[in-house]
Amino acid sequence: MGRKVQVRGASINAFEWGAGSPVLLLHGNPDSGLMWEEVAKQLAGKFRCIAPDLPGFGDSDVPRTFEPSLEGMAQFVEAVRQAMGINMPLDLVAHDFGGPFAFAWAVKHPDAVRRMVAINTNFFSDYRWHFWARVWRTPILGELSMALMNRLMFAQELKRGSNRHIPESHVDRTWALITPRMKREVLRLYRATNPEALRGWEEKLLALTAIKPTLVIWGDKDPYISRDYAERFKAKRVVHLPQVGHWPPVEVPEETAGHIGKFLSDD
């Protein structure tokens, strides 16, 4: 179920499933917290799964003070944690652009982290943007691409990115949440996020993965982020999904939830 919490004067939507120790699940572009539904339902027997919509995505507003810098992302996640009443170390699960939000926060609040899961995401300064990211980062061209986007083009890109494993129902549900506000925030997010800015942060994250149990789950057919990045997190365990694309939580939710559940339950 979704609930609204106030984060720095803005209404932020967050979905919750289950009860138990907290698991914070952070989505990326073009998704919302609802992306995690099938995974969270399978974890809900043991965990309290919390999946907020990031600023401007889904049903979340954008806090007036939110800046899409790494510091700003970390501050947003911390404000959500407090608003949701999480007062114990949590498990962190991040996909796509949820990674910069999640790991920037983890670097700033290491004592609040129990375990981490990275799924087809990036936190490395040598990353080079994929085609659509370069378009969105370009003034005028980015606005034009957003204005021309339609459901057919959107569906084709999701299917290409997922090695054609994305269900049509997910396409419909995600497309329904694409608003002018969300399009503006996507452009702002991509234009403010330079991989070079991760210098210094990535070293701190790797120092954290050296002491905090970390799992990487990677869809190897991802056209946006190379499978080679999976090993870069120096995680305790790396799971490669050879025929899966960029969205393992949507393409193979049962398998993804199985890996996450086992990892979070390990002693």
C-alpha positions, 0 to 999 in steps of 0.5 A, a space after each residue: 500500500 502507498 502512503 504519503 509522508 512529508 519530506 522537507 515540505 513535499 509530499 513523498 509517496 512510499 509503498 510498504 509491504 510486510 513487517 520485520 527488519 526494514 528494507 529500503 528499495 530505491 528505483 531508477 528511471 523511468 520507474 516508481 516504487 511500484 516497480 518493486 511490488 512483486 519482489 517485495 511481496 515475496 520478502 514481506 513475510 520476513 521484512 518491512 519493505 519500503 519503496 519510495 517514489 523518488 523526487 518527481 517520480 510516481 506520486 512524489 512531489 519535488 522538495 523545494 530544497 532538493 538538489 540532484 547532487 550526491 549530497 542532495 540525494 543522500 539528504 533526501 534518502 535520510 529524510 525519507 528514512 526519518 519520515 518512515 520512522 526507521 530507527 535501526 540499521 536497514 538493508 539497502 536495495 538499489 536499481 539504476 538511478 536508485 544506486 546514486 541515491 542509495 550509495 551516496 546515503 550509505 557513504 554518509 550514514 554507514 552505521 545505519 546500513 546493515 546490508 546492501 544489494 546493487 542491481 544494474 546500477 552505477 557508482 563509478 566515475 569512469 562510466 560513460 553515458 548511454 545514448 538516451 542519457 546523452 540525449 537527455 543531458 543535451 539542452 533543447 534535444 532533451 526537451 524535444 525527445 521528451 515532447 516527442 515520446 509516445 507509448 509505442 516508443 516508450 514500450 519499444 525502449 523498455 523491451 529493448 532494455 529488458 531483452 524483451 522480458 518486460 510484461 505489457 502490464 508493467 509498460 502500461 503501469 509505468 507509462 501511466 506515471 510519466 507526467 510533465 513533472 517527471 520528464 522535467 525531473 529526469 532531465 534535471 537529474 541526468 544533467 546534474 549527475 556527472 560520473 566524474 563527480 563520483 571521484 572520492 565517493 566511489 572509494 568510500 563506497 568500496 571501503 564500505 562494501 569491504 566491511 558491509 555484506 553486499 550482493 550484486 545482481 546483474 542482468 547481463 543483457 543490459 544495453 545501458 551498463 556493461 556487465 563488467 561493472 558488476 564485479 566493480 562493487 567488490 561484493 561478497 557475492 555477484 549473481 549474473 543473470 545471462 539472459 536478463 536485461 536491465 530490469 531483473 526485479 521486473 523481468 524475473 521477480 521471483 528469482 531476484 527476490 529469492 537471491 535477495 531474501 537468501 542474502 538478507 537472511 544469511 547469518 
